[in-house]
């Protein structure tokens, strides 16, 4: 269940994006669908993967700097 505060924030964003008001029922349905979608597709990245990416990016940058110098 979405809190009243979250629902009102969602409605404010809806109003700003679409320049139209929406009912609580429609906003609740749309917000629930959005959260369901985000839950299905969002997975936090593992710390090991982030470190590996950072290490590889740093190595590539170091190689580029050596080539320029």
N, C-alpha and C positions, 0 to 999 in steps of 0.2 A: 504494500500500500504506500502511496506517495503522500507525504505530509502536506498539510494545507500551505505551509510556507513554500515548499518545493513546487507545488502546483501553481501558486501565484507567481513564482519566479519564472516557471515555464510559460505561463500565459503572457507575462511581460515580454519575454523573448519572442514569443509567437507574434505578439502585437507589433513589436519592432521590426521583425523580419517580413511579415506579410501585410502590415498596415490594416489589420482587421482584428476584431474581437473574436474570442472563441468561448464557448460555454465550458463550464467545469467538466461536464461529461466528455466532450470532445477532447479537451485538454488532457484529461486523465487517460483516455484511450490512446492518444498520440504519444504522451509521455511514457506510458507503459510499453508501447510498441518500440519506442526509441531505446528504452532501457533493456528490453529483451534483445534487440539487435546488438547493442553494445556488449551485453553479456555473452552473446554467441561468438562475437568476433574478437573481443579484446582479451589478450592474454599477456600478462606482464613478461618482459624479457628476463631471462635468467641472468644473474650477476656475472656468471662466467662468460656468457655470450657478449655482454656489454664490454667486459674487460678485453676480450679477444678482439672485438671490433675496434676499441680504442687503441690497443696495441698495434693492430694492423694499420690503422689510419696514421698513427704517429710514425711508424716505420716508413710508410709511403711518403709522408711529408719530409722526413729526414732524407730520403733518397732524392726527392725533388730538389731540396736545398743543396745537396751535394752536386747535383747535375748543373745547377745554376752558377755555382761558385767556382 
